Amino acid sequence: MALQPKRPAASLVRAIRQSGLTIYDALDSRRDLYLTMEELQTVLGMSLRGLDLNYPLRTRSKVLKSRVCEVLGYPVPKSFKKSKPRFQGQDFDTYIQKANNLQIWNEEVSPTRRYVLIRVDDQQVVTAVKVVSGEALALLDTTGTLTQKYQAKSAAPVVGSVLVSRQDTPPLESAIAGGAKLMPLADLFQSLSGLAGKSFYDPGVDQERNRGSLVHQMVCALFPANSYHDSGQFPDVPDQLLEVKLQTSPTIDLGLISPDSTDHLADQPAYRHCDVRYAVFYGSIKDGSVRIDHVVLTTGADFFTFFRRFEGKVVNRKIQIPLPKHFFE
């Protein structure tokens, strides 16, 4: 069961329209008006398909942004500010894609920002809409232009399973008290600790991502209502607000955002990155198998009380990301 129940698209648009807010107004005090990525994709996908964008580049951009304003319930401004992102309140930018090569110019990829990618055909008519986070874009990059920014390692050798945080962060505690189907942190640790000692076939020496996916599947199997999806979503197990890491080496790659960040999640805006629970599985490889030895569970807020942070390269400013062949399907 999802942390946030599904909301009718029409009622969301109506609420935005009645609010009188513009695309530039922050929604800190109106988080109920902030659309999740799924909601954003549903509304834009239904409304933009078939839109004719066969105009000169500048006109095309304005026509698209105007239409996006209309379908989301926002007033169309007389002129669009050169803000970053262009749709500040909903924290997203739009990109028109005729080819499978996403180009982002003169700025870094923001891990918490949403990127609305709009597919057009040879006649410049919209055929599909895909909404992804900057974190997911980093997983699509195969060129090396996006390098992982945050890395960490345990401050001391991990010789047993550890529950770092005594309790969840206040927003999660409130959600659990309010009836959200979230397993309390101590119970979650008990369940995850049961995976210690289990083994699985090693897919290969250069298959760290696939090893991680196998652990992800094992974790999802602990929660009957949750199905395994490796779509690059963050966190890995959304219904438990749980991110899963497998470590067969000391260095933990954390991607483009720090676990203790107070930025809101792109797809669950009621929560912040520091509210996410991080399960770091330590494993060993022997005789063609990977054995889970220990698990460390912590909230993002407490992550660096146990792990030591160090930073790698920053993101390049000129970025081109090849999209998978069936990305829009």
Order of alpha helices (4+ residues) and beta strands (2+ residues): alpha-alpha-alpha-beta-beta-beta-beta-alpha-beta-beta-alpha-alpha-beta-alpha-beta-beta-beta-beta-alpha-beta-beta
